[in-house]
Amino acid sequence: MTDSGAGAVWQLGVIGGGVMAEAILARLCDRDVIPGAQICVSEPMAERRATLAERYGVQVTDDNRSLLAQSQIVLLAIKPQVFATVAAQVAGAWDPARSPLILSILAGTTLAKLEAAFGGCPVVRAMPNTPATVGAGVTAIAPGSLAEQAAMEQARQIFGAIGQVVEVPESLMDAVTGLSGSGPAFVALFVEALTDGGVAAGLPRATASTLALQTVLGTAQLLQDSQLHPAILKDRVTSPGGTTIAGVAALEQAGFRSATIEAVRAAWQRSQELGRT
């Protein structure tokens, strides 16, 4: 394990060494967007620090304040519930003459809160999702008042390593959280239910699981590559009096579309609640 040295200037400092932080680290290092030697991760658990240092060749520390003072870009990858504590720890740690760019992936934590905590620093709020761990994520980014084009390009470069990047106004970040942030869980539930349906129809579970997963994966790929509206693809698969329309009718009767819409809305509302705490 390596420790950050006094006076070092890291291209990227990461506060928090959890799953999403590691997903970003892995892709940045694998694609050589930022070399591991130019990244420092601050993580309170010694065992986790050792793991990240060994896997990715990054520098590690348990000193948030030192990391912020020595980094050009800082990625906040902590739980929203500990934001106030971390913000108090690092208050005023940076040189105002070279304020670092702050990238935050904290759900529900507003730009106003971030800019108040990191006064004078450009801030970009981001919401990635869990497919980032395999480089297939999507991240929405929203600029703070001091984040100019160069800062947004840096944010796009970092989050582009884990998938697609879209820019939205901050007013839509809670909606992003409800859709793409929580959406992987909804898709996983659908795959599980699709598998169970196959088992109910007599398929072995392993076969049903393979069929369900590849059907969802292949359909998503087809929609992306063809740019077809989902309704058009659905109509192409649905023949008069056939099996698919019978299944679609059953889904409609069960309120599938309404339930999905309400799931996104519930997650969106919860994200708003977190932002008010």
Disulfide bonds with the S-S distance in Angstrom:
none
